[in-house]
Every structure is written in C-alpha cells, then in structure tokens.
Amino acid sequence: MRRIVLGLGVLAAVLAAGVPVAGQDAPEQQTRSFDELRPPQRLGARVRALDRAVRVSPFVVVVRDERSFVEAVASWTAAARYPVLLDDGTWLAREGIARFVRAFEPEAVFGWSAEGGAEDWSADERREAIEGAVRRVWGVSGDASAGMAGAIEQWRSLGLTPAGAIVADPGDAAWPAALALAAGRAQPIVWMPVAGGANQAIEAADAELLCAAIEARLDGLGVAWRGLGDDVDAITLCANAPARIEGPPHGTIALTARLGRMGSASREAGRWAWTGQIFGSSARSAYAAMSSLFLTPRRAWLFDGYPQTPPWTNYDVQPAAGIYRQIGLGLAIDDAPRQGVADLLERAASPVDAQLIAFNTKGRVTEFHLEPGTASARDVPVLATPAAVYVVHSFSAQRPGIRTSVAGAWLDRGAFAYFGSVDEPGLQSFVPQVTLAARLGSLYPFAAAVREDGLLENRKLAFFGDPLWMLDAQPPQRIDAVPPLANLRTFPQAVGPGVADGIWGLRMSGDDARAAEVVLDALRVAPDSVDSGVAAAGLGALFAMGERTGFAAAFARLDPEAAEDPAVRDLAWHALRPLLLDDRAAATIARVLSGHVRPQRLATDALELAGALAASGEREEGIALLRRVLTRARTPKARRDLQLGIESFGG
C-alpha cells in the first residue's frame, strides 16, 4: 500500500499547483489554478496528474489468450505498469504489435502465458475475472462481491475521483480495452449488453433506452455524473455497438455524440461527459487501449487537401503547425501546392511516422477529394507507429468497421483513435485545425478538443478511441523493473520454432532491419524456402526498410488468400508503386500487380499498370490488361475511363 500512496501523492500536488496551459487562440503559455480552468481542462488536469503519478516498466508483454491478458494486467500496481498486447495470430494483430513496439522502444519484449490460459471462459466468468483484476491493481481488499463499488471506495480513500467510466459487455470482443482503461485510469466498469456491430445503426428509441440504462447504472454505483466537473466526465464504450443512430427526430447522428448528454438529442441537451468508442477484435481493442495509456507523441503529420479559398481556408493547417512546434512535436506538412493525390501517394510509399495526424478532405465514405484529384480509402498510408487521427471529412465514419471505408482504412493501418463523421454535418461542425491544436496544448483531452457544442449537426461526429487520451510531450517516467510474471520468454524465440515465427518475433521485438535481412537472405540463397507464411511475416519489415524489389519477390510468393487481404494488397501498392516509374523494373512490377487490381480503384489501378507496361515497350500487354479489367467494371465512369484508356493506347 505504501507504494500506491507514494505514487498517487503526485496527484494532489499537481492539482494544487498552478497548471501551465496554452491560450485557446494563441500559443503563449500561462499558469492558472485548477479552479480557473474550463471543464475540459479540469478533466485533462485530473488525467495528466494520474498519468504522471504512474511509473512505466520499459518492457512489453505479449500474450496469446484472454486469461493470460487478464492476469498480466492484474499484475500492474497503482504506481507501476507495463504494456500488455494480444497476439491472436492474425497478420493485422502482429503488425499492430510491431507498430506499438516501434513507438514504445522497450528494452525487451516478452511472451507469457498464464497457467490454464487457453481454457474458455463464460461471459460471467470473464466479468468476474476483469473486476478481480481491477481490484488487484488498486489493492482493494474485502469481499469480491462488492465489484466496482469496492474499487470506487478504494479510489476515494486515496483521494482519487474517477474521471470517467467504462461501458462494456463481458461477452463482447472489445473487453480487453475495458479492463486496461479501468485499471490504468481508475474508472469503474458499467456492464451493459450490446447488440449489433459498428457498421450498423441503432434506432433512436433504442439509443435513448441504452443511454438511460447507462445513467441508471452510474447512479447505482454512487458516482456523480450529471454535470461537467463532478466525478465522471468521460465515457468509453468498449463494445462492437452500432456507431450511429438513425430515426426521428434528427435522422442520422453518432452514438458517441449522443451518449454523455442529458435528455434527448435536442440542441439544448446539456453535456455531462465526453464519449469515445473502442470496437473490433480483442487484439485490436487491447492495441487501442495500450497505445492510449503508454505512448507519447513525438511527431505530427498535417495534410490540407482543401482549396485556398474561403470557407476552406478557415481550416488551414499552417497556424496549427506553429502551436505543435511550440509543444515540441516534429512536423511533416503537406499543404499548397503539395496537396494532391500524387503527393499523398508519394507520402504513402513509406510508413508514416506520426503519432498525431490531422487531415482536411471532402468526399464520401470510401473516397476523398484533394487538390487535385480523388483518392480512395485504399490510398490511406500505412502508419509506422500508432496515431490519433482527426479527419475533417463528411461520411468518413459511416461504416468504420469496413476496412475499405475512410475511417476503417485509418483504423486498419494503425490509428488507435479516430474522429470523423457518420453523415453530412456541414464544414462548420468541425473544429478548425488551429483551434484543435490550441486545445490539445491546453490540457484538453482529445475527445473534448475535437467537439464544438451548440451546433445540432455536431451530433453527426463520432469519436473512436479512449476519450481521455491527451497530447503530452513529456514521456512517463520509466523504472528499471521487470514485469512480476513467472516464466517470461524473450522474443523472438518466444514466438515459435519456424522460420516465419522467427521473422515475426524479430518484427514484434522491434528489429525490422534484421527481419528484412532474414527474408532477403532466404530469397537469395534458398528461394524455395520462402513460402507464403515466411513472405507474409516479412512484408512489413521489407516495406519499413525500403526493400521494394525484395518486397515484390516476397509478395509474389503469397498464397491467394493472403494476397487478397485488403490490408496486404494495399501495402503492396504502396510499396511497389515507385518501381512502376523505374524503367528497369516497371514491366515486372506491373505484372506482379496485374492480378491485384482493386475493385475500389479498378480503372485507376489498371490505367497505372497499363501506362507502366506501355512505357516499357509492352503496349499490347497493357491494352490486354485494360480489356480484361473492363469486363469487371461496374460503374459507367469506370467503363468510360477504361475504354478511353484502351483507345489512347491504340487498342
């Protein structure tokens, strides 16, 4: 208990002292007392104080089953913790672990399994285990049947008021985020059955019942929640629930915009909490929560795809850039005249290393318009590290669980938090980029910084991620302490005995250079040994290291199922597109990609490949490709573009 009290002693000291913040409209630093802060800044001060009171062990623990995840998190203390990630064996989950490790830069990565870890749990057993883990982290003694009430009592005894609450369903795949954020941010869990999926809509009447039920459960826990500045000022919905509400009186609005407001969705409904949603697989939800808890932003990427005329200039990224520089972030900026599709694709030719991304575009759920050109969600870059993403764009989050939607693509490629719209909200509903930057530099949690209350259309904007994540340039203090878990196994050996296992082990321990070297050596010395599993394990490393020719050779060895995965196929286009401009490689790469023309970019992909073939003296082959693809075209525009392409090449 002494370790807990000493760790949390920082909390009272930070809140009592003056808090440095930036002015809303200017980057000058000023000091204000806690009572002088605005409600979102008060919430941010509470979150930051707790974050800075906790020490972080410089190691990552990777588990393969849910029992092991619960036990690994349960071994945190209130004063010290370490990241725990879930490896479900999928390509996306392992790419996510590699991405997180690249950002966290641990001293080592361990594999670990709890005794009996592979045994299945019922939903009730899982709920009991999750509550038990939260109680253990915070040193709660007494009757376990007290559940969350016992944890709340313990937090209050330490002078700690829960800043938020978690809403979760123990039978839903997103439960790891609920456990991590409850244990890491001292938040009670409200258990609530959910139905549907992130791509679906919930009827307005059912959404009202859900909101009322959550509020009643908070009353039952004895926490104050009805106004900003009391106990609970944030809600995290950790569930694969519908992301949008449909029905009268307001048509389509976001569930995360409705939850946390009093009454119905009327203009005057008072906010009592800022809300976020984490959905997806268990591995992805763990990734989202651990990224929010443990990663410190170092760089921002600002892309302004808007015309240089009003009202678009109200969202100019340049004024925001000055604030981010003052905060201490490194910057990559794409603005006029570098703001077209070609510029985006050039950026996407390598992994984007930015932990905060602000994007201005316009369009629909699967495409966005730039200056000049129209890009597809398939053109969203792959992230080198986890990032929080703010996208000013209509409809981008209408179906966030579809990997070929704009929101789905960003989440698929590494975003751990995302803010966008489920419908057409009107440009004025979005916070201008300079306002967002000023707020993030002024103690606003992300979910509060991106919202401008008072506009009815604001209800169409959805937030996915931990609403309490903050932009803090100061990394948490690390301690030299190995996680207190028996029989830890060091990566890469912990992954498995096969060649593919070894490559994944290198990647998930942060050694992309060595992983790429292993694959390249195998391709040179024993190419027959590079099967689909080995190739899939090495693709991310080859891309990260800029080994484009090696990537092409590995990609060609994937079996059809692996190669048809949208994330893998898009990665191939990002990695290999620069070689289409290389006279020596263009024809070979065009043939590699010719079987992977993407439905959402049918004409664009085919024309790009035909052009590369024609430039290499293979004009007839390019025309034949266009004719084959023409039979698959489903829209008048795609058919017209392909036919014009055939004619332009002389076919």
N, C-alpha and C positions, 0 to 999 in steps of 0.2 A: 504493500500500500504506500510505503514511503516514496517509491519511485514514481507512482502516479501523482501524488500530491506535489512533489518537486517539479514534475514535468508540467502540470497544469498551473503551477504558480505563475508561469509566464502570462497566463490568460488575464488575470486581474490586473497585472502590471501594464500590459499593453492597452487594455481598455481604459484604465485610469489616466494614462499619459496622453499627451496630445498626439493625434493621428495625422501623419502627413498625407495630404491629398492634393490632386490637381484640380484647378477650377474647371467647371463644366465647359466653358467656352475658350479657355486658354490653358496652356501647359504649365504656368507658373505654379510652383509648389507652395503650399501654405499649410499651416498647422491649425487643426480645430479639435476641440474637445469632443468626446464621444456624443454628448448630448446635442452638440451643434450639427451633427451630421444628418443628412437626409436618410429616410428609411432604408433605401438600398445600400447606402454606405454603412449604416449601422449594422446591417446584416453582414456586409463584407468584412467589417472590422471584427465581428464575432468569429467569422470563419477563418480569417487570416490569423487571428490570435491563437486559435486552436491548432491550426496547421503548423505554426511556428513553435508551438509548445512540444510538438512531437518530433522525435529523432528517428532517422531512417537508416536501416541497415543496408549497406551497399551490395546487396545480393538479391537475385531474383530466384524464386522458387516456381517451378513448372510442375503441375500435377496433371493426371490423366482421367481422374474420376471425381465425382462430386463429393464423396465422403472425404477424400484427401483435400479437396479445396476447403471444405468447412473446417477440417482440423488444422490446416495450415494457417488460415485466417484466425482461428481461435487461439493460436499461439502468439498473436500480437499482444502487446500490452497497451494501456492507455498512453504510455510515454514513448513507445518504440514500436516500429512495424517495418515491414518489407513487402515488396510486390509479390503477388501470387497470381499466376496465369494458368489458364486451362488449355491443354493440348488435346483436342478431340480427334487428332489425326488427319484433319482436312487441310487442304492446301491453304485456304484462307486463314484458318486459325494459326497455322505455323508461320505464315507470312506476317500475321499480326504480332506474334511473339517476337519475331526477328525485328520488326519495326519498333516495338516497345523497347527492346534491349538496346537497339541502336541509339535511342534517345536517352535512356536511363544510364547507360555506360556503367554497368555493375562491375565489381571486382571478379565475380564469378556467377554462373548460372547453375542451379542445382535442380535435379529431378528428385521427386519424392512421392512416396505412396504411403498412405495410412494403412494400418492393419485392417483387412477386410474392406479395402476401399472400393473394390469392384462390385460389391453387393448392392442390389437395388434397394431404394427407399420408397416408401409410400409418401404421398404429399404430407400427411400428418407427421410422419417421422422426420421428413425434411424440415418442416416448420419447427419442430421441437429442437432439432439439431442447430438450426440457424439461430434461434433465440438463445440456446445454450452457449453458442459461440460468442454472441454479442455480450452476454453476461460474463463470460470468462475473460474477455478482453478488458472489461472495465471493473473486474474484481468484485462482481456482485455476488454476495453470499445469500444464504437463506433458501426458502422454498422456491424450486424451479417453476412451480405452477404460477408464480407471480408474473412470469414472462416479461413483457416490455415494461410493465409497471415497476418491477424491481429495478430495471436498468435506469428508468427515469428518476427513481428515488435516489439511486447512487449518483447519477449525474448532478442532481441538485445538492447532494451532500458535499460535492466537490466545488460548488459554486458555478456549475456549468448548466446553462439552459439550452435545451435542444433548439438549434437554429432552423431545423427542418424536420420533416417526417417522410418516411418511405411508404409507398403503397405497393404491395406485391401480392402475388398468388403463389403459394408454395408448389403448385402444380405447373407453373409456367416456366419456360426455359430461361427467362431473364433473372431468376432468383439470385445468381452469384453477385450481380450488381447490388441487389438489395442488402445482402449480407455485408459486402465490402463497404458500402456507403453508410450503413447503420453503425458498423463497428468503427469505421475510420472517422466519421463525422459526428458521432454521438447523436444519432437520430433514431427515434422509435419506429418500428415497423407496424403499419396498419395492414392487416391481412384482408384481402378482398378478392373474391373470384372474378376473373375477367373472361371474356369470350371474344372471338373474332380474330383479327390479325391487323397488323399495321397498315396494310393496303386497303382495308375495308373501312366502312363508315358505320358509326353508331347513330341510331335515331336520336333526335333531340330530346324526346321524352325519356329515353333510357339513359342518356347522358346526365340529365337532371337527377335521376334516381341514383346514379353512381356517385355524383358529387355530394348529394345529401347523405348517402351512406358513409362516405369517407369522413364527412364533417361529424357525423354522429359517432363514428369510431374514435375520432380525436377527442370528442367530449368524454367518451368512456375512459380514455387514458388520463384525463385530468390535466391536459396541457391547454394553455391559452393559444387560440389561433385566429380569432375573429377580426383582428386588425393588424396592420403592419407595426412592428416594433414590440409585439408581445413575444410569446415563446416561438411558435412555429411560423416562419416567414417563407418557407420553401417546401415544395412537394416534389418528390421524384417518383414517378410512376414506372416501376420496374416490371414491365409486362408487355406481352405482344398484343396489346389492346389496339382498337382502331385509332388511327391518328387524327381522324376528322369526324365532325358531327354534321349530319345532314337533316334538314327538315325545318319547318317553320319555327320561329318567326324570321330567322336570319339566314336561311339557306345553308351554305357550306362554311363552317368555321373549324378551327383547330381545337382538339380536345385539350391540349396543353394551354390554350388561351382561355378556355372556359374554367377549367379546374383552378381553384385558388381565387375565385371571385365570389362575392356574396350574391345570392339570388340567381335570377336567370341571366341570360346573355344580353341584357339591356345595356345601353350606353353608360348608364349611371352606376351599374353594379360595382361595388367597391372591391378593390383588390385586397386580399389578405395574405396571399403568398404568390411567389413566382414559381413556375412549374416546368419540369422537364420530363421527358420520357426516354427510357432505355429499353430497347427491344432487340430481338434477334436470338441467336443461339446462346447457349450457356457460355461458350468460349468468347463470343463477341461481347456479351454483356460484362464479363469479367474484364476484358480488354478496355471497355469504355470506362468502367469504374476505376481501374488501376491507373489508367492514363490521367484521369482527373485528380486522383489522390497523390500521385508521385512525380509527375513530370513538370518541369519548369520551362516555360517558353524561352527560346533564345533568338528565334528569327520569325519575321512575319513576311508574308507574300501578299501584295496588293495588286489586283488586276481590275482595271477600269475599262469595261467594254462599252461605255456609253458615249454618245456624240458629245462634242464640245459646245453644246448649246443648252440654254435653259429648257426644261427644268432639270435636265440630266446633270448639269454642272453642279447642282446642289449636293451631289453625291461624289464629287471629285475626291480621289484618294490622296492627292498631294498634301492638303492641310493635315490629314490624319498622319501622314508619314512623319511630320515633324514631332508630333506627340510620341509616336512609337520610338523614334530615335532618342528622345529625352528619357523615356522609360528605360532605355538600354537595349532595345531589340535591334538585331541586324535586319536589314530590309532588302527585299527584291521587289521591284516595282515594274509593272507593265502598264503604261499609260500612253496617251497620244504622243507620237504616232505609232507606238508599238502596242496595239490593242486589237489586232485582228486574229482570225483563226490561225493563220500561219505562225503568228507569234506564240499563240497558245500551244500549238503542236511542237514548236521548237523548244518551249519550256518543258513539255511533256516527254521529250526524247530522253530525259534523265529523271531519276527520282527527285521530287521536290522536297527540299529540306526546309520546312517551315512549320512551326507549331501553332501559328495563328494565321488564318487565311481570310481575306476579305475580297469578295468578288462582286462586281457590278455587271449584270447581264439582263437580257429580257428575252422572253420566248414562252415555251410550253414545258410540259412535264419531261420530255425526252430530248429537247434541243434548246439551244440558246444562241442569241444573235450578238455578234461582236462588230467591231468597226475596222475592217469589213468582214463579212462572211457569216455563215451559220455553222455552228458546231453542234455535234451530237453529245449526249451524255457519255457516249463511248470514248470521247476525246478528253474526259476529265483525267488529269495527270495522276500517276501513282505517287503516293507520299512516301518519303524516306523515313519519316517519323510521324507519330500520331499528332493530329491537329484539330483545333477548334475552328469551324468554318462558318462564316457569315455570308449568305448569298442573297443579294437584292435581286429578286427574280420571281415572277409570278408562276404559280403551279409547280414549282420545283419539288415540293414535298407532298404532292398529292398522293403519290404511291411510294413511300420511302423504302418499302421492303423489296421493291422491284429493282434489280441491280442495273437495269438499263434506263432507269429514271435519273434525273439530275441528282436528287438527294441520295438515291440508292447507290449511284456511282461513287459519290464522295465518301459515303459510309463504307462501301466496299473497298475503297482504295486507302482507307486508313483514318478517316475522320472519327474522332471519339465524341465530338459534339457538333451539332449542325442546327442552324437556324434558317428557315425558309418558309415558303407559303404553300398552303394546301389549295389555294384558289387564286382568283384575281383580286388583290387587295387595293390596288392603286399605289403608285410610286410613293405618295406622301405617307403611307402607313409604315414605311421602313425608316429606321433611324439613319440619318446621314453618316457617312463614314467618319467625319471629323468628330461628331457627337459620340459615336461609339468609342473612338479612341480616347477621348477625354474622359468618358465614364469608366472605361477599363483602367485608366490611370488614376482613378479617383475612388477606388475601393468598391466599385460596383461589381457584384457577381455577374457572370456572363448573361444569365437568363434575364436579369433586370436591365443590363446595359442595352440589350437589343430591343427593348419594348418601349413604346411611347403610348401610355394610356390616354384615354379620352376620345380616341378615334374608333368608331364602330368597326371599320374594316381591319383594324389591328387584330381583331379576333380571328382572322384568317391565317395568322402567322404561327408557325409551330416550332417548338424547340425540342431537339433530341439530345439527350446527354444529362449530365449532372448539373442542375441549375446553380449549384454553389461553386462551380469552378470559377477561378479568378485568374487574372493576368498578374502574376507576381514574378518579377525578375530575380528575386532572391531565392536561391535554391534552399531546400530544407537542410538542416544540419545533419551530417552523417556521423554515425558512430561505428566503431570497429567491433561489431558483434555479429557472429554467425547466427542465422535463424535457429532457434532452440528445437530442432526436429531431429530425431534419431535416423541414422542410415541415409543421410543425404548423399546423392550420387552426382558427381560433377559432369557437366556437359563438356564435350559432345558425347562421351561414352555412354551417358545415361539414356540416350535415345534408343539405341538398339545396335545389333551387330552388323547389319547390312551396309552396303555402300551408300544407299540412299539415306539410311538412318544417320550415318556419319556426316553426310553433307548437311542434312537438316540440323544435326547437332552443332556443327560449326556455325550455321546461319543463326540458329536460335541462341547461340552464345555470343553473337556479335562479330564473328570473323568472316565477313563476306569475301575478303581477299583470299583467304585460304580455301574457302568453299569453291570459289570460282576456279582457283588453281587446280583443285582435285578434278573438277569436271573437264577442264581443258586438257589436263594430262591424260585423262581417260580417253577423250576424243582423239588425241594424237597417237597414243600407244596401243590402246585396245578399244577401238570404237564400238565393237560388238558388245562390249560390257555396259555401254550406256543405254540401258533400257528406259522405258517410259518413266518409271519411278525415280531413277537417278536423274534423268533430264528434268523432271518437274521439280525436284529438290534444288537443282542448281540454277533454275531460270532467274530467280530474284537476285542471286549473287552476281550472275553474269550481267544482268541489267545494271545493277548498282555499280559495278566496276567498269562499265562501258565496253564490255567484250561483246560487240554486236555480231561478229562473224561466229564466235562460239555459241552465242545465243541462238542464231539461226540453225546451227548444226544440232543443238540440243532440242530445239522446238520441233525440228523435223522428225525426231525420234519419239515424240509423244504418241500414245495411242489415241484413237479418235475421241474417246470420251474425255480424256484430259485436255486435248487440244480444243475441244468445243466449249469448254468452260468459258463464259463471257470474260471473267477476270483474266484468265490466261491468254485468251485471244487478243484482248485489248492491250495487254502487256507486250505481246508480240508486235503489234502495230506500232506502239510507242518505241520499242527497242530497235525495230528494223526499218522504220520509215527513212531515217537518214541515209541508209545504204541504197535506197532507191534513187538517190542523186549521185551515187558513185558509179561511174561508167564501168568499172571492173566488176562490180557486184550486182548492179541493178537487175539484170535479167534473172540471175539466180534467185535473188530475194523475191522478185515478182512471182516466180514460180512457186516458191515456198509459201507465199501468202495467197496465191490464187485460189486455194481451196478453203480460205478463211475470210472471204468477203462477208462482211457483217450485215445482217438484214436492215439495221437502222441506218447504215451508211452504204447501202447497196451500190448506188450509182457512183458516189464519191470514191469509195474504195476501188471499184472496178476501173474507173477512169484513171485513177492514180497509177494502178498497176499497168494498164494498157499504155499509158504515157511512158512509163519506165521501159517497157518492152520495145516500144517504137524507137525510143532514143538509143536503144542498144542494137538496133537493126532487126528487131523481131516484130515488125509491124503487123504481119499477118497473124501471128500468135496473139497479139494484143486485140485485134479485131475479133478473133475467135473467142477470146475470153469475154469480150463485151456481149457477143451474141449469146453465149451460154448464160450469162448473168441476166440478160434481157428476158429470158423465159421465167425468171424468178421475180421480176419486178411486179409490185402490187399497187403502185400509185401512178397516176398519169405523169406526175413530174419525173419520177424515176425512169419511166419508159421513155419519156421525151429526152431526158438528159443522155440516156444510154444510146438512143437512136442517133442523136446529134453527134455523140462521140464516135459511133461507127462511121457516120458519114464524113466526119472531119479527118479520120484516119484513112479514108478512101475505100471503105468497105461498101 
